[in-house]
Amino acid sequence: MVAPFVYTGNPARVVFGAGTLALLPEEIERLGLQRVLIVATPQQAAEAEALAIRLGGRAAAIFAEAAMHTPVDVTERALAAMAGTAVDGLIAVGGGSTTGLAKAIALRTDLPQIVAPTTYAGSEMTPILGETKDGRKTTLTSPKVLPEVVIYDVDLTLTLPPALSLTSGMNAIAHAVEALYAREANPVITLMAEEGIAALARALPVIVPSPKDREARSDALYGAWLCGICLGSVGMALHHKLCHTLGGTFDLPHSETHTAVLPHAVAYNAPAAPDAMRRVARALGVGEAAGGLYDLASKLGAKMALRDLGMPESGIDRAADLALQNPYFNPRPLERDAIRTLIRNAWAGVRPAAA
């Protein structure tokens, strides 16, 4: 018997394949856009300029200051730079920082977005925006920030460094894992979540030693798309709360933080979500979910200790306190001592013990 559920599909056009960025002018035309703003990180400024040349007169301006955790002050600078440009659409080609900036601008202007992700972050498939102000990261959900078009181009991921490919893929897996025990879980998302985890779990061990492997890159991007849908369709739980808290408070790298925290958040929730754990383990091809996630990442060379990412030991208690403020839904009740132990274990990078 199928349990009662509610499923809401988010409207978005997805174009998936290799070389699909070449279709960007057609997608701009389809949306009826005349003057677009291209957003990028400082490191991707050259690529943004090349894209502007390809778009010709439709490229109104470039803003190449996107930053990790979407600082509000960067968004405000982007809005100021747009003044007088008659921009009627946004183009974001890049990772989560670039997508985040486009979404933050869209929230304030309601401009349509076309996003071409170059990592596996998954933000492009969600109506969720995380912003940082005064050292505190907060999230919101609004249909205004959901991109109208997402172009998945496998070619854009071929130069993604192996280490970042790994942590970005683990970040995507985290979205699907939490979808399996979300309050709004439903059969559609459960199928997507398990398939997404499996696709990334088979792709990442190939990509790290062979980053130009097109079949593995295609699998990973497909998995990231599925995991992104999961993130955008159901609620988040303890893992994402912890990562938002840690990332915003200690300015930790986003995907690396997800990679280090995920096994411990899963171990914490394992007793309260046995079916989800069975599905995760099955997708990974292992016997136990938390240890399997740790082993997948650590054996491929990921840093599994938050202390190695820049978190001070003195921040453990503060992080535990912040995690209990405005908590997300979680299948297991939040207990401060247990949360502190979780964070301490993630800080030290120890392998979580089987439940």
Sequence and secondary structure as in RCSB ss.txt:
>XXXX:A:sequence
MVAPFVYTGNPARVVFGAGTLALLPEEIERLGLQRVLIVATPQQAAEAEALAIRLGGRAAAIFAEAAMHTPVDVT
ERALAAMAGTAVDGLIAVGGGSTTGLAKAIALRTDLPQIVAPTTYAGSEMTPILGETKDGRKTTLTSPKVLPEVV
IYDVDLTLTLPPALSLTSGMNAIAHAVEALYAREANPVITLMAEEGIAALARALPVIVPSPKDREARSDALYGAW
LCGICLGSVGMALHHKLCHTLGGTFDLPHSETHTAVLPHAVAYNAPAAPDAMRRVARALGVGEAAGGLYDLASKL
GAKMALRDLGMPESGIDRAADLALQNPYFNPRPLERDAIRTLIRNAWAGVRPAAA
>XXXX:A:secstr
            EEEEESSGGGGHHHHHHHTT SSEEEE  GGGHHHHHHHHHHHGGGEEEEE    TT BHHHH
HHHHHHHTTS   EEEEEESHHHHHHHHHHHHHH   EEEEESSS  GGG SEEEEEETTEEEEEE GGGS SEE
EEEGGGGTTS HHHHHHHHHHHHHHHHHHHT TT  HHHHHHHHHHHHHHHHHHHHHTT TT HHHHHHHHHHHH
HHHHHHHHS   HHHHHHHHHHHHHT  HHHHHHHHHHHHHHHHGGG HHHHHHHHHHHTSS HHHHHHHHHHHT
T    GGGGT  GGGHHHHHHHHTSS    SS   HHHHHHHHHHHHHT      
